[in-house]
C-alpha cells in the first residue's frame, strides 16, 4: 500500500486539514475577501427578485400604476444585470483563486519530492505520486470554485430566503418548508453514499495510473515475453473497478436529484393548495403566492446542491490530507552539512561501513508506533554492506568486481549520498560525507551509470541538464574526447536533435556516449563508472577506453565492471561477495592469489589465453558473474 494514501474516512470534517489548506490562501487574501463579499452579494440579490415581483403584482398591476410598473421593471432588469455581473465575478475569481492555489501546492509538492531520499521512491509506486501531483492537486481547484465559496453562498442564500419568507407570510413559509425534513434526510444519505463512492474512485484512479505508467515504461518486456493478453486482462479488471466506482456515484445522483425534485414539487403543491384557500378568503395576495413559488424554487435549489458542494469540499480535503501526508514526509535527504567544496582532492575512505536498504522502513515504522501504539517487533535489517573498509588516495583508480547483489552499486550510491549508512563512516578529503553541502558535493562527483536515462528534449539539454554555464564549445570538446562528436554531427540538427522519452530514438551505445559527455562537461574531481562500457560493443569500447583513461588522469576513479579488460590498469581491485570484501590487490596480485578474481579472469579469457579444454573446478555460487 502506498504510504500517502491513508485517510480519515470516518471523520465527517477535518478542520485541521482545512486550516492547513487555507494557509495557501494567505498570499491572495485580498481576492479571497472579495470572493466572500461577492458570495454574500449573490445570495442577497437572489432573494430580492421575488419580493420585487410581488410588489409589481400586488401594487403596480393591482392599482393599474403603469408608471410604477415601468419603474419596477427597470429595477428588475437592473437587478438581473447586477446579479449576472456579480455571479460572473464570483465564478471567475473562484476559479482564479483555485488555479493559483493549485499552482502553489503543486510547486511545493514537486520541490518536496525532489528533496526526498531515493528509498522513498523505491517503496512508493510512481503512478501514485503522479496521481498525487496531478489528479489530487487538481481536485483542490474545485474546493474554491465549486466547494467552499459556493457552499457558503448557498447557506447564505438559504438564510436570506428564510428571513424574506417569514417576513412576507409566516404561514406560507411553514407550508413551503414542511418537506424540508425529508429533503435534509435524503441529502444526508446522499452525501454519505457519494462520499464513499468518490473515495473508491480516487483509489481506483491511483491504481489505474500506477498500472498504466508501469506497463508503458516496461512495454518492451511485455512484448518480448508475449504477455499482451494477460496484461490486457489485468488492465480490464482494474478499469472495471474504476468504472464500477463511478457508476455507483452516478446511481446515487440519479436517485437523489429526482427525489429532491419530487419533494420540491410536493412543497409547491402544498403551497398552492394552502394559498388558494387564503386567496379565496382574501388573506393571501396573488403576488405573495407568485413570490413564494419563486422562493420555493430558490430555496430547494441550494439545498439540492449543498450535498454535492459538501462532497466536493470533503473530497478536496481528502486530497489535501493525502498531499499533506506527502509534504510532511520526514524521509528527506539530510542537507544540514555546511562545508563548502570548492575543489575536492579526491581522497575517499570507507571506515567499517554497514548499510541496509530496509532500515529506512524500520525507522519509519518505529516513528509511527512510538506514541500510542504498542511496541512491535522490528525486523532485523538486511545488510547489503557488512563492515566495508577501504581507502582511496587522490588520483587513484579503484575497481570493484563481484556477483550480482554483492554490493558494488551500493558503494557508489553511498558515495553520492543517495542513501545514508547505518554504521561506520564515509570520509572525503578527511571529512565525514554528511558535513559537506550536498549540492556542492554531488557537483564534484561525476557518475556514469549502466542504465542511462535521457529526458525528452534536445541532445544539448540532456548534456547540460539546463545549466547555462556549460557552453557549446565545452560540449563539443567533451564529445570529441569520448568519440561522441562524430555521431552527434551526423544527427539532424546536431546538438538540437530531439531526443524522445528515455532516448528511444538513440542506440544503447549512443546513449552511453552521451552520458560520458554529460559527466565530462561538469569537470568532476571524482569519477564513478558503474558498468559504464557494458552496453557498448567491443569496437566502441576500444574507442572510448582511451578517453576514459584521459578522463581519469588526475582524478579519483571508482569503477564497476564485469569486463576485466577495463580494470586491469586499476591501482587496486576490490572483490566483493554478499556485501563483504573477499580480496583486494592489483590485477597481477589477485591473479597470483588464485582466488575469486583469478577464477573469473580464467573463465572470461580461457579462449584467448589458449587454455584449450582445461576444466575449471569452480563452485558456481562463488563465481562472481554478472553485475551488481
N, C-alpha and C positions, 0 to 999 in steps of 0.2 A: 504493500500500500504506500502511496506517495505521502511523504511527511507533511505536505502542505494542504492535504485535503480534509483534515478533521474539522468539523464544525459543530457548534452547539445547536443541533437540530431541535432539541426540546425546548429551547429558550424562545419565548414569544418575541422579545425585543431586547437587543443588546445595546444599551445606551453608551457603554464604554466604547464600543466599536464606532457608534455614530459620532461620539465626541472626537475620536481619532480621525474620522473621515472629515469632520468639519474643520480640523486644523488646516486642511488643504484649501479651505475657503478664505483663510486669512489674507492672502495676497490680493484677493478680489472681493474684499468685504463691502466696498462701495457698490459693486454690481449686485452682490447678494442682498444688501439692504434695499436697493432699488427694486430688485425682483420681488422681495416681500411686499413692498409698497404697491407694486403693480398687481400682485396677487390679491391684496386687500381691495384695491380699486375695482378689479374684475368682479369680485364677489359682491361688492356694493352695487355696481352698475347692473349686474344681472338681476338683482332683486327689485330695482326701481322700476323697471319696464312694466310689469303687471300693474303696479299702483298707478302709473301714468295712464295706462289703457283704461283702468277702472274709472278714473276721473273723466276721461274722454266720453265714456258711455253714460255714466251717471250724471254728469254735469253738462258737458258741452252738447251731446246729442239729445239728452232728455229735454234741455232748455232751448233746443234749436239755436244755440250760440255758434254760428258758423265761424265767426272771427276767433272765438275761443278754441274751436275745433282746429282751425288752421294753425293757431299758435301751438296748441298741444301736439299737432302732427309734426310741426317743425322741431319742437322739443324732442319728440320721439326719434325723428331722423337724426338729430344731433347726438342724442344719446346712443343710438346704434352705431354712428360713426366713431364716437369716442370709445365705445365698448370694443369695436373692431380694432381700433388702433392700439388700445391698451392690451387686448388679447394677443395682437401681433407682437408687441414689445415683450410681453411676458413669455410667449413661446420662443422668440428669438434669443432673448437673454438667458432663459433657462437652458436652452441648447448650447449657447455660447459658453456659459459657466461650466456646464458639464464637460464639454470638449476640452477646455483649458485645464480643468482639474484632472481629467483623464490623461492629458499630455504630461502633467507634472508627476502623477503617480507612476505612469509607465516609465518616465525617465528615471525616477528614483529606484524603481524596481530593477531596471536593467543595470543601473550603476551598482546596485547591491549584488546582482548576480555576478557581475564582473569581479567582485571582491570576495566571493565565496571560494572555499577550498575545492580542489578537484574531487575530493572524497564525497562532497555533496552531490556532484553530478554523476559520480559513479553509482549512487544508490537512488537517484531520482530520475524517472523517465523524462526524456527531452520533450515528448509530446505534452506531458503535464505542465511543464514550465512554459511551453508555447501557449497552452490554454490560459494559464495564469496571466501571462503578459499581454495576450490579445483579447480573448473572449471575456475573462473575468473583469479585466480593466474596462472593457467596452460597456459592460453591464452597469458600471458606475455612472456613465453618462445619463442613463435613464433615471437614476436616482434624483438628479437635479432637473431634468427636463420633463419627466413624467411621474416622478415619485414624490419627493419631499415637497417641493413648491406646489405642485398640482394638488397633493393631498391636503396641504394647508389651505389652499384656495377652496377646495371642496368643503372642508369643515367650516370655514368662514361663511361660505355661501349658505350652508345649511342653517347656521346660527342666525344670519341676517334674514333668511326666509321665514324662520320660525317667529322672529320678532315681528316682521311685517304681517304674517298670517294672524297671529294672536291679536295684534293691534287692530287689524281690519275687522275680524269676526272670530271670536274665540270658539264659538260652536262649530263653524265650518273648519276651523283649524283642527279641532279634536277629531271630527269626522275624517278629514284628509289624512290624519296621522294614525288612524285606528289600525291600519295594516302594517305599520312600522315594525312592531314586534316580530311578526312573521318574516318581514324582509331582513331585519337585523339577524335573526336566527339563520336564515338561508345564506346571508352574506358571511356569517362566521364559519359555517360549514364549508362554503365555497373557498374561503380564504385558507382554511387548514388543508383542504384537499389539494388545492392548486399549489400551495407551498411545498408539500411533499412531492408532487409530480415535477415541479420545477427543479427541486434538488436532485431528483433522479435524472432529469435532463442534463444538468450541469455535470454530473458524474459520468453520464454516457458520452457527453461531448469530449471530456478529458480522455476517456478510454479510446474513443474514436480517433482523436488527434494523435494519441500515442501510437496506436496501431498503424495508421497511415504514414506517419513520419518515419517510423522504424522500418516499415516494409518498402517504402520508396527509396530509403537510403540503402537497404540491403537487397534491392531488386535483382542484382546480378546473382546473388546466392539463391534466391527463389527460382530463377530461371535455370541456373546451372543444374540444380537438383530436381528440375521438373516438378516443382511444388506449387504451381499456379492454382490448381484446382483446390487443394487443401487450404491454401491461404485465402482463396476466394470464399470458401465456405466459412472460414473464421470471420472474415470481414462481414459476410452476410449476417452472421449471428450477432455481432456487435452492432451492426447497423439496424438490425431488427429490434435490438434492445433500445436503441436511441429512438426509433420510430414509435415503439410501444409507449415510451415515456412521454413523447409529445402527444400521441393520440389520447393518452389518459388526461392530459391537461385540456385538450380540445373537447373531450367528453364533458368535463366539469363546466367549461364555458358554455357548451351547447345546452346544458341543463339549467345553469344558473340564470342566464340572461332571459330566456323565455319565462322562467318562474318570476323573475323581477318584473318583466313586462306585464304579466298577468296580474300580479299584486298591484302594480300601478294602475292598471285598468280597473280593478275592483275598487281601488280608492277613488278613482274618478266617478265610477258608477254610484258609489255611496254618496259622494259629494253632490252629484246631480240630483239624486233621489231626495236627499235632505233639503237641498237648496230649492228644489221645485216646490216643496211644501211651504217653505218660507216665502217664496216668490208669490204664491197664491195668497198667503196671509199678509204679504206686504212688508215683512221684516227683513227680507234679503233682496238686495237690488240685483239687476242684471249685470251691472258692472262688477259687483262683488263676485258673482258666480263665474264670470269670464276670468277675472283676476285669479280666483282660486284654482280654476282649471290650469292656468298658466303656472301658478305657484306649485301645484301638484307635479307638473311635468319637470319644472326646475328643481323641485325637492328630490324627486326619485332618481333623477339622472346622476347627481353626485354620489348618492348612496350606492347606486349600482356600480359606479366607477371606483368608489373608495376602496373596495375589497381588492380590485385589480391594482390600484395605486399602492395599497399596503403591501401586496405581494411583490410589486416592483421594487419598493423600498426595502423589503426584507431580503429579496434576492440580492439586491445591491449590497446590503450589509453582510450577507453570507459571503459574497465575493470579496468584500472588503476584509472580512475576517481571515479568509484564506490568504489574501495578499499581505495582510499584516503579519500573519504567521511566517510568511516567507521573508518579509522585510525584517522581522525580529529574529531571524535565524542567527544563532551565535557561531555557526560553522564558518567563521571568517578567517582569512589569511591574516596572521599577526603582522602588522606593519609598524610595530612600535619602535623598531630599530631606527636609529638616527645617524649612524656612522655613514659618512659620505664615501663614495667610491670614485674618486677622480680617475684612477687608473690602477687596476689590480696588478700585482706582481705574478699571481697565478699559483701561489702555494696552497695546496689542498690537503687537509688531514681529516680522516675519519678515525675517531677515537672510541672504540668499544661501542659501536652503534647498534642498537636494536630497533627494529621497525616492524609494525603490523598495520595493514590497511584497516582491519576491522576494529581497531582501537578507537577510531572516531565514533563509531556507532555505540561502543561501550560507554564512552564518556557522555554521549547524548542521552543514553538510557539512564545513566546514573543521575544526571541533572533533572530528568523528568520525574524520577521516582523519589527524590530526596525529601520533598516536602511532606505530602500527605499519604503517599502510597507506601505500603510495607516494602522493606528491602527485599530485592530479588537476587537470585544467584546470577552473577555476571559471568558470561563465558570467558574462558581464557583466550588471550589474544593469539591469533595465528601468525607467528613470527615469520616474516618474509626475509628479514636480515637478522642474523644472530651474531652478536659480538664482532662486528666487522671493524677492522683497524688497518689502515694503510696511510702512507704519506707520499705525496707527490710534490716534488720540488718545482719551482718556477721553470717553465720551458720544457719540462719532461713530458713524454708521451707514455701513458699507461693504458694498456688494453685489458678488457675483461672478456673471458670466454666461459661458457658453461651451458648446461642443458636449459631447455625451456622451463621457466619458473625458478631458475637458480638465484635470481635477484639482481641481474645485471642492469635492467632498465630501472629498477627501483633505486639503484645507487645514483643514477643521473637525475632522476626525478627529485631526489632529496637534495642534490647539489643546487638545483634551481629553485628549491623550496616550494615545489608543487605540493609536497606533503611535509609534515613536521615529524621528527623522530620522537620515540617514547623514552629511550635511554641513550646515554652516551652524548657525544658532541661532534659537530662538524665545524671545522675551522677553515677559514680562507684568509690567507696572509696573517695567520696567527690570531685572528679574532673570530669569536663564535658567529656562525652564519646569521643568527637571529638579531645580532647587533647592527647589521647593515640595513640601510634604506633599501627596501625590497626592489623598487623600480630601478634604482641605480645598479643594484647587484645584478639583476637579470639583464640589464643593458650590456654588462661586461661578459656575459656568458652566451656564446653562440651555439645554438642547438640545431642539429640536422637529424631529423627522425626518419625511421624506416618508412612509416606511413605518412607521406607528405600530404598536407591539407592545403588546398588552394581555394581562395574565395572567388565568387563570381565577380568579375571585374577585368581590368587590363593586366598584362604582364608587369607593367611598371607598378601598379597598385599592390600586386602580390609580393613584389620585392621590397618596396619601401614601406608597405603597410601604413601608408598615409603620412609618413614622416617627410615634411617639406625640406629638411636639411640634407636629404640624400639627392644629389643631382644626377642627371642622366649620364654625365661623364663618369661618375663613380660607379654607376650601374654597369656601363659598358666595360669599364676597367675590370670589375669583378667577374663579369660574364666572360671576358677574354681569358682570364686566369683559369677558370674552371672548364673552358671549352664550350660554354653555352652561347657565345656570341654568334657562331655560325648558324645555329638552328633558329635563334631569335630573329636574326636578319632575314631569314627565308620566310618567316611568318608574315601574312598580310598585315601591314601596319606596324610591324616590329614590336616595340615596347607597348604600343597601343592595341595590340592584338587582344580581342575579347576572350577571356578565359571563362568557360562555363563552370557551373557549380561543381566543386571538388576536382576541377581540372579535367573534366571528362573528354575534352577535345585534344588533350595532350597525351603523349605516351608516358608510361611509368618512368622511363629514363629521363624524359624531358622535365617532368615534374620534379624529379630528384635533382637535376641540374639547377633548376630554378631555386630550390631550397638551399643549394650551396651558395648561389649568388646572394640570396636573402641573408644568409649568415655572414657572408664576407663584407657586405656593404656597411654593416654596423661595427666593423673593426673590433671584435671582442678580444679580451685578454685570455679567456679560457674557451676552448673549443670542445664540444661534446658531439660525437658522431655515433648515433645509435643505428647500427646496421646500415650505415649511410650508402654503401655501394651494393647492398644485397638485391636491389631492384633493377640494376643495370646489367647489360650484357658485358662479356669479357672485354670486348673492344672499347666500349665506353668506359669501363672500369680502368682499363690501362691508360686511357686518355686523361682521366681526371685524377689518377693517383699522383701524378707529378704535381698537379695543382694542390692536392691535399697536403703533400709534403711542404710546399711553399706556404700554404695556409698555416701549417703547424709551426713553422720556423719562429722561434722566439715566443711561442705561446704554449701554455699548458694544454695538453690534449688528453681527453678521456675517450677511449674508442671501444665500441662494442662491435664485434664482427664474427661471423662464423666462417668467412673466407680467410683462412690463416695467412694467405699471401699479403693481406693488407696490414698485418700487425707484426710481421717478422722483424721490422726495424724498431719496434717499440722499445723504450728503455726498460719497461717492466711489463710482464703479463701476469694477470691475476686470474686464477682458475677458481670459479665458484661452483658449488653444488649444494642445492637445497638451503640457500641462504648463508652458507659458511664458506670461508676461504680454505681451499684444499691445498693449493700450490701457488707459489709466486716466484718469479725469476725472469730472466731474459729467455728469448726463444731457444738459444743453444743450451742454456742451463736446464730448461724444462725438458728438452729432448734427452739430455744425458740422464735426467732423473728417471725417465721411463714410466711416468705415471699417467694421469688423466690426459694431460696435454699431448704427450707423446703418442698415446693411443689414437687420439683424434687426428693428429698430424699424419700418422701412418695410414689411417683409414682414408683421409682425403687425398693423399699423394701416393698411394701404393702403386697406382698405374704409372705415374710419371717418374717414379724412382725405380722402376723395373723390378719390383718386388715379386713379380710373377704370381704364382699361385700360393704364396705364403699365407698360411692361415693365422689369423689373429684371434687368440683366445681372449675375447673381451666380453665382459659382462655388460649386456645391453643397457641395464639400468644405470650403470656407472658411466656409460659413454655420454659425453656432453654434446649430443647432437641437437641442432635446432638453435633457435634464437629466443632469448628471454628478456 
